């Protein structure tokens, strides 16, 4: 397993800030070898784009693909058997990118909190933060794992 996967493999919940899956030329969802979290984009009740409610990691990429297909979409063709070096490199690039996205999302949201103009807004945001305390803890662990993966 490449070193790039170590922090990712330790995650117990999908961090906030992960982008939705990309699609290929045929609009099929691209799931690369080693991925463990669903990043399928759905609309919430207000029509806002959010990611799938399944935030826990899947045991394997195959299980993730089956789950994604359950969203009534197709996943792109994938290689059976041992991944090629090219596939490993692609996976490592994606995992690094996902982890950076999560860290950037966290930094940007911390800045928004600093720029809140009223204490009521800060209090509301603090209450919302407490409700998602588990996700925040995982997000902090993600940051620490990326900074020091060993």
ZAZAPA-882415 format. One record per residue: residue number from 1; residue in one letter; x, y, z of N, C-alpha, C, O in turn. Coordinates in Angstrom, 3 decimals. Layout:
residues N
+------+------+----------+----------+----------+----------+----------+----------+----------+----------+----------+----------+----------+----------+
! resi ! resn !      n.X !      n.Y !      n.Z !     ca.X !     ca.Y !     ca.Z !      c.X !      c.Y !      c.Z !      o.X !      o.Y !      o.Z !
+------+------+----------+----------+----------+----------+----------+----------+----------+----------+----------+----------+----------+----------+
!  NUM !    A !        X !        Y !        Z !        X !        Y !        Z !        X !        Y !        Z !        X !        Y !        Z !
...
+------+------+----------+----------+----------+----------+----------+----------+----------+----------+----------+----------+----------+----------+
end
This chain:
residues 150
+------+------+----------+----------+----------+----------+----------+----------+----------+----------+----------+----------+----------+----------+
! resi ! resn !      n.X !      n.Y !      n.Z !     ca.X !     ca.Y !     ca.Z !      c.X !      c.Y !      c.Z !      o.X !      o.Y !      o.Z !
+------+------+----------+----------+----------+----------+----------+----------+----------+----------+----------+----------+----------+----------+
!    1 !    X !    0.842 !   -1.177 !    0.000 !    0.000 !    0.000 !    0.000 !    0.894 !    1.251 !    0.000 !    1.786 !    1.365 !    0.841 !
!    2 !    X !    0.665 !    2.190 !   -0.934 !    1.493 !    3.399 !   -0.979 !    1.338 !    4.229 !    0.298 !    0.301 !    4.185 !    0.959 !
!    3 !    X !    2.378 !    4.980 !    0.629 !    2.344 !    5.832 !    1.817 !    1.199 !    6.834 !    1.760 !    0.658 !    7.219 !    2.796 !
!    4 !    X !    0.820 !    7.265 !    0.536 !   -0.259 !    8.241 !    0.385 !   -1.584 !    7.729 !    0.962 !   -2.445 !    8.526 !    1.334 !
!    5 !    X !   -1.748 !    6.417 !    1.038 !   -3.000 !    5.841 !    1.492 !   -3.081 !    5.719 !    3.005 !   -4.178 !    5.564 !    3.540 !
!    6 !    X !   -1.969 !    5.782 !    3.708 !   -1.983 !    5.539 !    5.149 !   -2.940 !    6.465 !    5.895 !   -3.763 !    5.967 !    6.663 !
!    7 !    X !   -2.876 !    7.799 !    5.711 !   -3.834 !    8.657 !    6.422 !   -5.274 !    8.392 !    5.977 !   -6.196 !    8.409 !    6.794 !
!    8 !    X !   -5.457 !    8.152 !    4.703 !   -6.781 !    7.898 !    4.150 !   -7.374 !    6.619 !    4.724 !   -8.549 !    6.585 !    5.088 !
!    9 !    X !   -6.575 !    5.584 !    4.804 !   -7.038 !    4.295 !    5.322 !   -7.437 !    4.376 !    6.797 !   -8.247 !    3.572 !    7.258 !
!   10 !    X !   -6.883 !    5.330 !    7.540 !   -7.192 !    5.456 !    8.962 !   -8.501 !    6.198 !    9.218 !   -9.007 !    6.184 !   10.340 !
!   11 !    X !   -9.053 !    6.844 !    8.196 !  -10.284 !    7.610 !    8.380 !  -11.454 !    6.692 !    8.718 !  -11.622 !    5.631 !    8.117 !
!   12 !    X !  -12.255 !    7.116 !    9.685 !  -13.414 !    6.337 !   10.101 !  -14.721 !    6.925 !    9.571 !  -15.779 !    6.306 !    9.677 !
!   13 !    X !  -14.635 !    8.116 !    9.004 !  -15.792 !    8.789 !    8.433 !  -15.291 !    9.718 !    7.319 !  -14.180 !   10.241 !    7.402 !
!   14 !    X !  -16.098 !    9.919 !    6.291 !  -15.693 !   10.777 !    5.174 !  -15.582 !   12.217 !    5.668 !  -16.551 !   12.774 !    6.184 !
!   15 !    X !  -14.412 !   12.816 !    5.511 !  -14.248 !   14.204 !    5.945 !  -15.083 !   15.167 !    5.095 !  -15.345 !   14.902 !    3.921 !
!   16 !    X !  -15.490 !   16.266 !    5.687 !  -16.145 !   17.326 !    4.937 !  -15.138 !   17.880 !    3.936 !  -13.936 !   17.905 !    4.201 !
!   17 !    X !  -15.624 !   18.312 !    2.817 !  -14.742 !   18.931 !    1.832 !  -14.342 !   18.024 !    0.690 !  -13.731 !   18.490 !   -0.271 !
!   18 !    X !  -14.666 !   16.739 !    0.763 !  -14.368 !   15.865 !   -0.363 !  -15.265 !   16.276 !   -1.531 !  -16.456 !   16.518 !   -1.337 !
!   19 !    X !  -14.710 !   16.356 !   -2.735 !  -15.520 !   16.720 !   -3.902 !  -16.330 !   15.518 !   -4.391 !  -16.028 !   14.379 !   -4.035 !
!   20 !    X !  -17.360 !   15.771 !   -5.207 !  -18.112 !   14.641 !   -5.766 !  -17.262 !   13.865 !   -6.764 !  -16.248 !   14.361 !   -7.255 !
!   21 !    X !  -17.691 !   12.641 !   -7.057 !  -17.016 !   11.816 !   -8.054 !  -16.960 !   12.539 !   -9.397 !  -17.856 !   13.312 !   -9.735 !
!   22 !    X !  -15.906 !   12.282 !  -10.150 !  -15.818 !   12.743 !  -11.537 !  -16.532 !   11.714 !  -12.414 !  -16.799 !   10.592 !  -11.984 !
!   23 !    X !  -16.830 !   12.111 !  -13.633 !  -17.447 !   11.196 !  -14.586 !  -16.583 !   11.089 !  -15.834 !  -15.797 !   11.985 !  -16.142 !
!   24 !    X !  -16.741 !    9.977 !  -16.545 !  -15.995 !    9.789 !  -17.789 !  -16.786 !   10.368 !  -18.964 !  -17.804 !   11.030 !  -18.761 !
!   25 !    X !  -16.326 !   10.122 !  -20.181 !  -16.976 !   10.653 !  -21.382 !  -18.401 !   10.138 !  -21.567 !  -19.209 !   10.764 !  -22.254 !
!   26 !    X !  -18.704 !    9.001 !  -20.953 !  -20.037 !    8.410 !  -21.069 !  -20.905 !    8.733 !  -19.847 !  -21.940 !    8.100 !  -19.639 !
!   27 !    X !  -20.486 !    9.719 !  -19.036 !  -21.183 !   10.118 !  -17.808 !  -21.266 !    9.005 !  -16.772 !  -22.183 !    8.987 !  -15.951 !
!   28 !    X !  -20.320 !    8.083 !  -16.805 !  -20.247 !    7.044 !  -15.787 !  -19.341 !    7.543 !  -14.661 !  -18.365 !    8.254 !  -14.900 !
!   29 !    X !  -19.679 !    7.164 !  -13.449 !  -18.924 !    7.585 !  -12.267 !  -17.568 !    6.884 !  -12.247 !  -17.476 !    5.673 !  -12.448 !
!   30 !    X !  -16.517 !    7.670 !  -12.000 !  -15.165 !    7.111 !  -11.927 !  -14.831 !    6.818 !  -10.463 !  -14.775 !    7.722 !   -9.629 !
!   31 !    X !  -14.613 !    5.552 !  -10.175 !  -14.192 !    5.108 !   -8.846 !  -12.841 !    4.433 !   -9.038 !  -12.749 !    3.394 !   -9.692 !
!   32 !    X !  -11.792 !    5.023 !   -8.466 !  -10.460 !    4.457 !   -8.671 !  -10.129 !    3.421 !   -7.602 !  -10.705 !    3.418 !   -6.513 !
!   33 !    X !   -9.210 !    2.565 !   -7.932 !   -8.759 !    1.528 !   -7.020 !   -8.286 !    2.151 !   -5.709 !   -7.506 !    3.103 !   -5.712 !
!   34 !    X !   -8.757 !    1.613 !   -4.603 !   -8.347 !    2.113 !   -3.293 !   -9.332 !    3.076 !   -2.663 !   -9.231 !    3.358 !   -1.469 !
!   35 !    X !  -10.287 !    3.592 !   -3.432 !  -11.272 !    4.507 !   -2.848 !  -12.156 !    3.749 !   -1.882 !  -12.465 !    2.577 !   -2.097 !
!   36 !    X !  -12.568 !    4.432 !   -0.800 !  -13.369 !    3.784 !    0.233 !  -14.632 !    4.556 !    0.600 !  -15.503 !    4.016 !    1.283 !
!   37 !    X !  -14.748 !    5.815 !    0.158 !  -15.875 !    6.650 !    0.562 !  -16.750 !    7.031 !   -0.629 !  -16.252 !    7.329 !   -1.715 !
!   38 !    X !  -18.064 !    7.016 !   -0.402 !  -18.981 !    7.437 !   -1.451 !  -18.951 !    8.960 !   -1.535 !  -19.094 !    9.661 !   -0.534 !
!   39 !    X !  -18.762 !    9.445 !   -2.749 !  -18.759 !   10.891 !   -2.998 !  -19.816 !   11.241 !   -4.039 !  -19.693 !   12.238 !   -4.751 !
!   40 !    X !  -20.863 !   10.407 !   -4.122 !  -21.930 !   10.644 !   -5.082 !  -22.713 !   11.882 !   -4.664 !  -23.083 !   12.034 !   -3.500 !
!   41 !    X !  -22.957 !   12.758 !   -5.620 !  -23.651 !   14.010 !   -5.336 !  -25.154 !   13.831 !   -5.493 !  -25.627 !   13.341 !   -6.517 !
!   42 !    X !  -25.900 !   14.234 !   -4.466 !  -27.363 !   14.192 !   -4.471 !  -27.875 !   15.577 !   -4.090 !  -27.103 !   16.426 !   -3.646 !
!   43 !    X !  -29.164 !   15.803 !   -4.262 !  -29.773 !   17.070 !   -3.843 !  -30.504 !   16.865 !   -2.529 !  -31.195 !   15.864 !   -2.341 !
!   44 !    X !  -30.347 !   17.829 !   -1.612 !  -31.097 !   17.734 !   -0.360 !  -32.507 !   18.278 !   -0.584 !  -32.877 !   18.591 !   -1.716 !
!   45 !    X !  -33.284 !   18.390 !    0.470 !  -34.676 !   18.838 !    0.357 !  -34.800 !   20.251 !   -0.193 !  -35.827 !   20.603 !   -0.773 !
!   46 !    X !  -33.767 !   21.062 !   -0.016 !  -33.788 !   22.437 !   -0.505 !  -33.182 !   22.561 !   -1.898 !  -33.044 !   23.670 !   -2.414 !
!   47 !    X !  -32.822 !   21.443 !   -2.507 !  -32.221 !   21.471 !   -3.842 !  -30.731 !   21.776 !   -3.825 !  -30.119 !   21.977 !   -4.875 !
!   48 !    X !  -30.151 !   21.810 !   -2.637 !  -28.715 !   22.065 !   -2.504 !  -27.939 !   20.774 !   -2.764 !  -28.311 !   19.711 !   -2.268 !
!   49 !    X !  -26.869 !   20.870 !   -3.535 !  -26.049 !   19.698 !   -3.842 !  -25.235 !   19.293 !   -2.613 !  -24.489 !   20.097 !   -2.053 !
!   50 !    X !  -25.391 !   18.051 !   -2.209 !  -24.636 !   17.498 !   -1.084 !  -24.134 !   16.117 !   -1.492 !  -24.559 !   15.570 !   -2.510 !
!   51 !    X !  -23.237 !   15.563 !   -0.701 !  -22.763 !   14.209 !   -0.977 !  -23.665 !   13.192 !   -0.297 !  -24.401 !   13.513 !    0.636 !
!   52 !    X !  -23.591 !   11.974 !   -0.778 !  -24.343 !   10.836 !   -0.244 !  -24.274 !   10.818 !    1.280 !  -23.260 !   11.182 !    1.876 !
!   53 !    X !  -25.364 !   10.390 !    1.892 !  -25.413 !   10.352 !    3.356 !  -24.559 !    9.239 !    3.953 !  -24.328 !    9.224 !    5.162 !
!   54 !    X !  -24.092 !    8.318 !    3.137 !  -23.230 !    7.241 !    3.620 !  -21.815 !    7.787 !    3.803 !  -21.091 !    7.997 !    2.829 !
!   55 !    X !  -21.430 !    8.014 !    5.052 !  -20.143 !    8.644 !    5.335 !  -19.073 !    7.666 !    5.831 !  -17.901 !    8.026 !    5.936 !
!   56 !    X !  -19.474 !    6.450 !    6.131 !  -18.503 !    5.473 !    6.628 !  -17.747 !    4.835 !    5.466 !  -18.269 !    4.748 !    4.354 !
!   57 !    X !  -16.519 !    4.388 !    5.723 !  -15.736 !    3.768 !    4.645 !  -16.268 !    2.387 !    4.284 !  -16.790 !    1.665 !    5.134 !
!   58 !    X !  -16.129 !    2.038 !    3.029 !  -16.476 !    0.696 !    2.570 !  -15.245 !   -0.189 !    2.722 !  -14.118 !    0.305 !    2.694 !
!   59 !    X !  -15.454 !   -1.483 !    2.882 !  -14.348 !   -2.429 !    3.083 !  -13.462 !   -2.563 !    1.867 !  -12.278 !   -2.877 !    1.984 !
!   60 !    X !  -14.035 !   -2.323 !    0.689 !  -13.267 !   -2.482 !   -0.542 !  -13.822 !   -1.554 !   -1.608 !  -14.942 !   -1.053 !   -1.503 !
!   61 !    X !  -13.019 !   -1.339 !   -2.628 !  -13.468 !   -0.530 !   -3.757 !  -14.639 !   -1.215 !   -4.461 !  -15.544 !   -0.543 !   -4.956 !
!   62 !    X !  -14.626 !   -2.527 !   -4.507 !  -15.728 !   -3.270 !   -5.129 !  -17.040 !   -2.996 !   -4.395 !  -18.068 !   -2.749 !   -5.025 !
!   63 !    X !  -17.001 !   -3.041 !   -3.055 !  -18.209 !   -2.739 !   -2.279 !  -18.658 !   -1.300 !   -2.515 !  -19.856 !   -1.031 !   -2.600 !
!   64 !    X !  -17.712 !   -0.382 !   -2.620 !  -18.053 !    1.008 !   -2.913 !  -18.726 !    1.114 !   -4.278 !  -19.727 !    1.816 !   -4.423 !
!   65 !    X !  -18.183 !    0.419 !   -5.281 !  -18.786 !    0.454 !   -6.617 !  -20.226 !   -0.074 !   -6.592 !  -21.109 !    0.497 !   -7.233 !
!   66 !    X !  -20.456 !   -1.154 !   -5.858 !  -21.816 !   -1.695 !   -5.735 !  -22.750 !   -0.663 !   -5.101 !  -23.886 !   -0.488 !   -5.541 !
!   67 !    X !  -22.263 !    0.007 !   -4.075 !  -23.057 !    1.040 !   -3.418 !  -23.376 !    2.173 !   -4.397 !  -24.524 !    2.605 !   -4.497 !
!   68 !    X !  -22.363 !    2.648 !   -5.113 !  -22.561 !    3.745 !   -6.069 !  -23.577 !    3.339 !   -7.133 !  -24.431 !    4.140 !   -7.514 !
!   69 !    X !  -23.489 !    2.101 !   -7.614 !  -24.464 !    1.624 !   -8.598 !  -25.881 !    1.655 !   -8.030 !  -26.847 !    1.779 !   -8.782 !
!   70 !    X !  -26.009 !    1.545 !   -6.717 !  -27.305 !    1.634 !   -6.053 !  -27.940 !    3.008 !   -6.152 !  -29.126 !    3.166 !   -5.861 !
!   71 !    X !  -27.159 !    4.012 !   -6.564 !  -27.698 !    5.353 !   -6.800 !  -28.320 !    5.439 !   -8.199 !  -28.637 !    6.527 !   -8.680 !
!   72 !    X !  -28.490 !    4.280 !   -8.843 !  -29.044 !    4.199 !  -10.204 !  -28.170 !    4.888 !  -11.235 !  -28.658 !    5.544 !  -12.155 !
!   73 !    X !  -26.874 !    4.726 !  -11.062 !  -25.884 !    5.209 !  -12.030 !  -24.913 !    4.064 !  -12.303 !  -24.872 !    3.075 !  -11.571 !
!   74 !    X !  -24.150 !    4.215 !  -13.348 !  -23.144 !    3.217 !  -13.668 !  -21.769 !    3.756 !  -13.311 !  -21.502 !    4.954 !  -13.408 !
!   75 !    X !  -20.910 !    2.846 !  -12.899 !  -19.516 !    3.228 !  -12.683 !  -18.731 !    2.856 !  -13.928 !  -19.101 !    1.940 !  -14.662 !
!   76 !    X !  -17.646 !    3.577 !  -14.153 !  -16.820 !    3.318 !  -15.328 !  -16.172 !    1.947 !  -15.224 !  -16.053 !    1.375 !  -14.141 !
!   77 !    X !  -15.760 !    1.439 !  -16.365 !  -15.110 !    0.125 !  -16.392 !  -13.880 !    0.154 !  -15.493 !  -13.191 !    1.170 !  -15.398 !
!   78 !    X !  -13.617 !   -0.944 !  -14.850 !  -12.442 !   -1.031 !  -13.984 !  -11.677 !   -2.308 !  -14.294 !  -12.207 !   -3.264 !  -14.861 !
!   79 !    X !  -10.448 !   -2.285 !  -13.911 !   -9.528 !   -3.384 !  -14.156 !   -9.729 !   -4.460 !  -13.094 !   -9.781 !   -4.149 !  -11.904 !
!   80 !    X !   -9.840 !   -5.697 !  -13.502 !   -9.904 !   -6.812 !  -12.547 !   -8.489 !   -7.334 !  -12.307 !   -7.644 !   -7.278 !  -13.200 !
!   81 !    X !   -8.237 !   -7.830 !  -11.132 !   -6.914 !   -8.359 !  -10.811 !   -6.033 !   -7.305 !  -10.172 !   -6.509 !   -6.288 !   -9.667 !
!   82 !    X !   -4.746 !   -7.569 !  -10.206 !   -3.779 !   -6.657 !   -9.593 !   -3.753 !   -5.321 !  -10.339 !   -3.744 !   -5.291 !  -11.570 !
!   83 !    X !   -3.740 !   -4.216 !   -9.584 !   -3.656 !   -2.914 !  -10.258 !   -2.283 !   -2.708 !  -10.903 !   -1.259 !   -3.135 !  -10.369 !
!   84 !    X !   -2.286 !   -2.056 !  -12.045 !   -1.035 !   -1.722 !  -12.724 !   -0.373 !   -0.559 !  -11.994 !   -1.003 !    0.084 !  -11.154 !
!   85 !    X !    0.877 !   -0.288 !  -12.304 !    1.566 !    0.843 !  -11.681 !    0.864 !    2.153 !  -12.039 !    0.758 !    3.054 !  -11.206 !
!   86 !    X !    0.392 !    2.252 !  -13.263 !   -0.338 !    3.450 !  -13.693 !   -1.590 !    3.654 !  -12.828 !   -1.902 !    4.778 !  -12.434 !
!   87 !    X !   -2.293 !    2.574 !  -12.542 !   -3.485 !    2.657 !  -11.701 !   -3.119 !    3.055 !  -10.269 !   -3.823 !    3.847 !   -9.641 !
!   88 !    X !   -2.030 !    2.511 !   -9.763 !   -1.580 !    2.869 !   -8.414 !   -1.220 !    4.352 !   -8.347 !   -1.543 !    5.035 !   -7.375 !
!   89 !    X !   -0.543 !    4.845 !   -9.398 !   -0.174 !    6.261 !   -9.437 !   -1.419 !    7.152 !   -9.483 !   -1.487 !    8.172 !   -8.797 !
!   90 !    X !   -2.401 !    6.757 !  -10.298 !   -3.647 !    7.514 !  -10.398 !   -4.362 !    7.538 !   -9.047 !   -4.858 !    8.581 !   -8.624 !
!   91 !    X !   -4.413 !    6.405 !   -8.381 !   -5.049 !    6.323 !   -7.069 !   -4.338 !    7.210 !   -6.056 !   -4.983 !    7.922 !   -5.287 !
!   92 !    X !   -3.013 !    7.166 !   -6.056 !   -2.238 !    7.986 !   -5.119 !   -2.488 !    9.473 !   -5.365 !   -2.629 !   10.240 !   -4.413 !
!   93 !    X !   -2.546 !    9.889 !   -6.636 !   -2.841 !   11.293 !   -6.952 !   -4.219 !   11.686 !   -6.430 !   -4.386 !   12.758 !   -5.848 !
!   94 !    X !   -5.204 !   10.816 !   -6.641 !   -6.553 !   11.115 !   -6.185 !   -6.606 !   11.221 !   -4.669 !   -7.199 !   12.159 !   -4.137 !
!   95 !    X !   -6.004 !   10.287 !   -3.976 !   -6.046 !   10.288 !   -2.510 !   -5.377 !   11.553 !   -1.958 !   -5.901 !   12.179 !   -1.037 !
!   96 !    X !   -4.221 !   11.928 !   -2.518 !   -3.565 !   13.179 !   -2.087 !   -4.490 !   14.368 !   -2.320 !   -4.621 !   15.243 !   -1.465 !
!   97 !    X !   -5.121 !   14.389 !   -3.472 !   -6.023 !   15.490 !   -3.814 !   -7.211 !   15.549 !   -2.845 !   -7.577 !   16.629 !   -2.383 !
!   98 !    X !   -7.806 !   14.404 !   -2.539 !   -8.943 !   14.373 !   -1.619 !   -8.555 !   14.890 !   -0.240 !   -9.288 !   15.669 !    0.369 !
!   99 !    X !   -7.411 !   14.458 !    0.239 !   -6.971 !   14.891 !    1.564 !   -6.697 !   16.398 !    1.582 !   -7.024 !   17.076 !    2.555 !
!  100 !    X !   -6.099 !   16.920 !    0.511 !   -5.856 !   18.366 !    0.424 !   -7.177 !   19.132 !    0.382 !   -7.314 !   20.177 !    1.019 !
!  101 !    X !   -8.147 !   18.613 !   -0.369 !   -9.469 !   19.247 !   -0.439 !  -10.096 !   19.336 !    0.951 !  -10.662 !   20.368 !    1.313 !
!  102 !    X !   -9.998 !   18.272 !    1.719 !  -10.573 !   18.249 !    3.064 !   -9.894 !   19.280 !    3.962 !  -10.559 !   19.967 !    4.736 !
!  103 !    X !   -8.581 !   19.387 !    3.859 !   -7.842 !   20.354 !    4.679 !   -8.200 !   21.779 !    4.257 !   -8.426 !   22.638 !    5.109 !
!  104 !    X !   -8.252 !   22.035 !    2.950 !   -8.612 !   23.374 !    2.469 !  -10.026 !   23.748 !    2.880 !  -10.277 !   24.891 !    3.262 !
!  105 !    X !  -10.949 !   22.803 !    2.808 !  -12.325 !   23.062 !    3.226 !  -12.351 !   23.473 !    4.690 !  -13.035 !   24.424 !    5.069 !
!  106 !    X !  -11.602 !   22.746 !    5.505 !  -11.558 !   23.043 !    6.937 !  -10.991 !   24.439 !    7.190 !  -11.531 !   25.195 !    7.998 !
!  107 !    X !   -9.904 !   24.779 !    6.497 !   -9.303 !   26.112 !    6.666 !  -10.269 !   27.204 !    6.242 !  -10.411 !   28.206 !    6.943 !
!  108 !    X !  -10.937 !   27.030 !    5.109 !  -11.875 !   28.036 !    4.623 !  -13.054 !   28.220 !    5.560 !  -13.523 !   29.344 !    5.746 !
!  109 !    X !  -13.537 !   27.152 !    6.145 !  -14.651 !   27.259 !    7.077 !  -14.231 !   27.891 !    8.388 !  -15.034 !   28.573 !    9.025 !
!  110 !    X !  -12.991 !   27.683 !    8.807 !  -12.490 !   28.358 !   10.004 !  -12.401 !   29.858 !    9.754 !  -12.696 !   30.649 !   10.649 !
!  111 !    X !  -11.996 !   30.263 !    8.542 !  -11.926 !   31.688 !    8.203 !  -13.317 !   32.301 !    8.219 !  -13.495 !   33.412 !    8.719 !
!  112 !    X !  -14.316 !   31.590 !    7.673 !  -15.686 !   32.100 !    7.686 !  -16.151 !   32.336 !    9.110 !  -16.841 !   33.318 !    9.386 !
!  113 !    X !  -15.785 !   31.459 !   10.002 !  -16.179 !   31.600 !   11.402 !  -15.553 !   32.865 !   11.989 !  -16.199 !   33.578 !   12.756 !
!  114 !    X !  -14.291 !   33.147 !   11.630 !  -13.603 !   34.333 !   12.126 !  -14.240 !   35.618 !   11.622 !  -14.215 !   36.631 !   12.322 !
!  115 !    X !  -14.809 !   35.600 !   10.428 !  -15.366 !   36.809 !    9.825 !  -16.835 !   37.026 !   10.141 !  -17.429 !   37.983 !    9.645 !
!  116 !    X !  -17.436 !   36.171 !   10.949 !  -18.840 !   36.359 !   11.310 !  -19.008 !   37.714 !   11.967 !  -18.200 !   38.114 !   12.805 !
!  117 !    X !  -20.070 !   38.422 !   11.577 !  -20.226 !   39.796 !   12.046 !  -20.963 !   39.912 !   13.373 !  -20.819 !   40.927 !   14.054 !
!  118 !    X !  -21.735 !   38.929 !   13.760 !  -22.472 !   39.060 !   15.014 !  -22.234 !   37.858 !   15.916 !  -21.887 !   36.767 !   15.464 !
!  119 !    X !  -22.433 !   38.100 !   17.206 !  -22.250 !   37.005 !   18.156 !  -23.345 !   35.963 !   17.989 !  -23.115 !   34.785 !   18.261 !
!  120 !    X !  -24.550 !   36.376 !   17.542 !  -25.632 !   35.415 !   17.300 !  -25.235 !   34.432 !   16.211 !  -25.487 !   33.233 !   16.325 !
!  121 !    X !  -24.611 !   34.943 !   15.152 !  -24.158 !   34.064 !   14.076 !  -23.100 !   33.100 !   14.601 !  -23.109 !   31.913 !   14.275 !
!  122 !    X !  -22.186 !   33.628 !   15.422 !  -21.154 !   32.762 !   15.989 !  -21.766 !   31.683 !   16.877 !  -21.339 !   30.529 !   16.851 !
!  123 !    X !  -22.782 !   32.075 !   17.670 !  -23.429 !   31.110 !   18.549 !  -24.141 !   30.034 !   17.738 !  -24.054 !   28.850 !   18.065 !
!  124 !    X !  -24.838 !   30.434 !   16.692 !  -25.514 !   29.469 !   15.815 !  -24.506 !   28.523 !   15.194 !  -24.718 !   27.311 !   15.168 !
!  125 !    X !  -23.409 !   29.075 !   14.695 !  -22.375 !   28.246 !   14.089 !  -21.741 !   27.323 !   15.119 !  -21.398 !   26.184 !   14.803 !
!  126 !    X !  -21.581 !   27.805 !   16.351 !  -21.010 !   26.965 !   17.409 !  -21.953 !   25.802 !   17.724 !  -21.506 !   24.676 !   17.939 !
!  127 !    X !  -23.258 !   26.079 !   17.750 !  -24.228 !   25.003 !   18.004 !  -24.211 !   23.977 !   16.886 !  -24.257 !   22.773 !   17.139 !
!  128 !    X !  -24.144 !   24.458 !   15.641 !  -24.074 !   23.542 !   14.508 !  -22.784 !   22.726 !   14.576 !  -22.764 !   21.545 !   14.230 !
!  129 !    X !  -21.717 !   23.369 !   15.025 !  -20.435 !   22.676 !   15.153 !  -20.518 !   21.570 !   16.196 !  -19.973 !   20.485 !   15.994 !
!  130 !    X !  -21.187 !   21.832 !   17.297 !  -21.325 !   20.815 !   18.332 !  -22.127 !   19.627 !   17.828 !  -21.838 !   18.483 !   18.179 !
!  131 !    X !  -23.143 !   19.898 !   16.998 !  -23.962 !   18.810 !   16.462 !  -23.140 !   17.877 !   15.587 !  -23.411 !   16.679 !   15.506 !
!  132 !    X !  -22.134 !   18.445 !   14.936 !  -21.301 !   17.608 !   14.069 !  -19.914 !   17.404 !   14.679 !  -18.913 !   17.334 !   13.966 !
!  133 !    X !  -19.873 !   17.310 !   16.003 !  -18.598 !   17.180 !   16.709 !  -17.810 !   15.954 !   16.235 !  -16.591 !   16.022 !   16.075 !
!  134 !    X !  -18.491 !   14.863 !   16.015 !  -17.816 !   13.648 !   15.572 !  -17.103 !   13.876 !   14.243 !  -15.963 !   13.447 !   14.066 !
!  135 !    X !  -17.774 !   14.552 !   13.309 !  -17.153 !   14.829 !   12.020 !  -15.962 !   15.774 !   12.182 !  -14.953 !   15.622 !   11.494 !
!  136 !    X !  -16.074 !   16.741 !   13.080 !  -14.985 !   17.688 !   13.295 !  -13.764 !   16.983 !   13.864 !  -12.632 !   17.281 !   13.481 !
!  137 !    X !  -13.993 !   16.051 !   14.778 !  -12.879 !   15.302 !   15.357 !  -12.165 !   14.530 !   14.262 !  -10.936 !   14.515 !   14.205 !
!  138 !    X !  -12.936 !   13.890 !   13.394 !  -12.344 !   13.140 !   12.294 !  -11.610 !   14.080 !   11.349 !  -10.538 !   13.745 !   10.844 !
!  139 !    X !  -12.188 !   15.267 !   11.106 !  -11.536 !   16.236 !   10.235 !  -10.194 !   16.673 !   10.819 !   -9.215 !   16.822 !   10.088 !
!  140 !    X !  -10.150 !   16.876 !   12.128 !   -8.895 !   17.238 !   12.794 !   -7.894 !   16.097 !   12.691 !   -6.708 !   16.320 !   12.451 !
!  141 !    X !   -8.379 !   14.869 !   12.876 !   -7.491 !   13.719 !   12.725 !   -6.943 !   13.645 !   11.308 !   -5.781 !   13.296 !   11.104 !
!  142 !    X !   -7.773 !   13.973 !   10.338 !   -7.346 !   13.977 !    8.938 !   -6.205 !   14.957 !    8.742 !   -5.198 !   14.630 !    8.114 !
!  143 !    X !   -6.363 !   16.165 !    9.282 !   -5.322 !   17.173 !    9.159 !   -4.021 !   16.682 !    9.778 !   -2.948 !   16.827 !    9.191 !
!  144 !    X !   -4.125 !   16.100 !   10.971 !   -2.927 !   15.616 !   11.649 !   -2.289 !   14.462 !   10.884 !   -1.064 !   14.387 !   10.788 !
!  145 !    X !   -3.098 !   13.572 !   10.345 !   -2.570 !   12.431 !    9.608 !   -1.847 !   12.870 !    8.330 !   -0.830 !   12.289 !    7.950 !
!  146 !    X !   -2.389 !   13.909 !    7.671 !   -1.738 !   14.378 !    6.449 !   -0.432 !   15.070 !    6.793 !    0.560 !   14.921 !    6.081 !
!  147 !    X !   -0.429 !   15.829 !    7.885 !    0.807 !   16.510 !    8.279 !    1.868 !   15.523 !    8.755 !    3.058 !   15.710 !    8.502 !
!  148 !    X !    1.429 !   14.467 !    9.450 !    2.357 !   13.486 !    9.986 !    1.736 !   12.098 !    9.847 !    1.142 !   11.590 !   10.798 !
!  149 !    X !    1.869 !   11.475 !    8.661 !    1.180 !   10.211 !    8.435 !    1.727 !    9.017 !    9.200 !    1.107 !    7.954 !    9.165 !
!  150 !    X !    2.824 !    9.133 !    9.870 !    3.398 !    7.951 !   10.529 !    3.345 !    8.068 !   11.998 !    3.786 !    7.162 !   12.706 !
+------+------+----------+----------+----------+----------+----------+----------+----------+----------+----------+----------+----------+----------+
end
